[in-house]
Amino acid sequence: MPEELPFDGFEMHWAGMIAALINALPHATNWPARWARGSWAQVHAFAFGAFGACWLERSKSAMAPNIGHTAGDVVEYAIVFRWVGFLQASQRRVLRTERSEGAEFDPWN
């Protein structure tokens, strides 16, 4: 087996691919229940693990993959927080509309 895996003009060690596979394993927790979302999480985790291994080889420092992982987390949480804020705002709009029309307010409905 060759020591390096050629990919698009860049050669990466096989250890980087093994590390990417290990990075994808913890994301297998939702695989049996929701196979579509689980398989996307696996592909996503493997791809970002491969990017992290590539950044590690190019920069010769663990700081580059750490910064990349943190930036990805910040973007993910920003999207989730914005989505939750949007859902709460739309729910408040619905409640205000129901109250203004004279309908009875039922917080459990």
C-alpha positions, 0 to 999 in steps of 0.5 A: 500500500502506498504511503500517500493517497493522491487526490487532486494534485495533493498527496495526503497520508493514509493516516489522515483518512483514518483520522477522518474515519475516526472523526465520523464514528461518533456521528453514527449515534442517530444512524438506525433511527433516522438513516437519511440524516445519519448518513448525511452526518457521516458524510459531513463528518468524514469530509470535515475530518479529511479537511482537518487532516489536510489543514494539519498536514499543510500547516504542520500545526494543530491550530489550523484544524482547531480554528476551522472546527471552531469556525464551523461550530460558530456558523452552525450555532448562529444558524440555529439561534437565528432559526429559533428566533425566527420561529419564536417571532412567527409564533408571537405574530400568530398569537397577536393575530388570534387575540386581535380577532377576539378568539379565545387564547388557549396556550396549550393549542 
